[in-house]
């Protein structure tokens, strides 16, 4: 139980690091400078292929169990569940837009800056609610049997960026994190 919560918290910390990098690249883009597009694309690919496929679905299963035990959390949980879907769509759109810019298909930087800022702010707010309201509630309300069912409900794979074996496609992110550490 606490292992899963500790993992989710650690993932939130890692996601926040990536959002910081994305924000810095967006600042460059907004000023008219050249950001590191590959780095931005890698971050968004990771977010749409790890956070959206492993992290959020596991949370959704936990949310459903919390909602059964704590009716006062229903509105917050419903909103967070909707945000998972919204974040997935925003992330996919951003991956496509960054790819278009990198390929020279889009000339308007503003077409990326606004949506990317929305993605970053939405995810930051989302994680804050989870950290301050939902994770403490999960620790209090969910049993060992709940956590077993939660982890069995969604196929889990090792984090390809922050796990033991970093995937080669995330080399630009790893290099950037090493430089800023």
ABEGO torsion letter per residue (X at the ends): XAAAAAAAAAAAAAAAAAAAAAAAAAAAAAAGBBBBAAAAAAAAAAAAAAAAAAAAAAAAAAAAAAAAABAAAAAAAAAAAAAAAAAAAAAAAAAAAAAAAAAGABABAAAAAAAAAAAAAAAAAAAAAAAAAAAAAAAAABBAAAAAAAAAABBBBBBAAABABBBAAAAAAAAAAAAAX
